[in-house]
């Protein structure tokens, strides 16, 4: 038998094996090529998503930085406005002349100082939230389409913060003074107060404002947007205003506003605790010479009034309040949620 016949016989006997092997090898090659194709496709998709996430994160970080700077600038204007609306300097100047009606003036100053603190805490929290909402909404629209919101529409929309400063803060000041008066007017100037007593005053004010039909948290939108605000010929502007109104009316904003206000009053307590610790008489006879618990100390209201008025200087409590709001974690998470909801 020739060699050719032997080879032919061998292939004939093992034909099925060769066919199966061929199919397996061909399948393996095809599978390998498909796997490589899918791997390349996945890598390309991951690369695109990575750069998209990176671009989105950089864009978001840029908006956060801009919003913080915007809030900081508006806060200075807000503090000046509050000082104009609630002018304690006039009464202080009159008291320096030792007038006959000084008790009356002290009582007036008492009401103004407590109102001023409450107004600063509430209006600062509201301003921080509306600035975040506005810039995140604009940022979301522009991320999807850089040409979607013309410059003039952006400027018109962002000027809504001025509405809050022009009318919203004044409206809030009137409501705040009425509410604060319920709990402060009855306090005698000689009354000794603990830190807890001051906290209870502002807690009562918060409860009162929450049940007020014109309360700033329940009626947040009305302090920013007027009823006829959606009257622009631009559909984009109207859409943005509608989004803003939805956020301002949301339970999330109400919860966030309450949180920011609570944190503001806690910060006030921390500031006052430093002054309480400086050499006053404890409320108990068991006095620790090395440490006076500020929460167990008392101060006469007449001493607290100028003390509280003093920390309202721009380089003290207001500045710390601005920093607190800019770094507030819940406000940052809320900002991210607003931004993501528009993408």
Secondary structure, DSSP 4 states (H G I P E B T S, - for coil): --HHHHHHHHHHHTHHHHHHHHHHHHHHHHHHHHHHHHHHHHHHHHHHHHHHHHHHHHHHHHHHHHHHHHHHHHHHHHHHHHHHHS-HHHHHHHHHTT-TTHHHHHHHHHHHHHHHHHHHHHHHHHHHHHHHHHHHHHHHHHHH-TTSS-HHHHHHHHTHHHHIIIIIHHHHHHHHHHHHHHHHTTS-TT-EE-HHHHHHHHHHHHHHHHHSTT-TTTTHHHHH--TT----S-HHHHHHHHHHHHHHTSHHHHHHHHHHHHHHHHHHHHHHHHHHTSS--BSSS---TT---GGGB-EEHHHHHHHHHHHTSTTTHHHHHHHHHHT-HHHHHHHHHHHHHT-
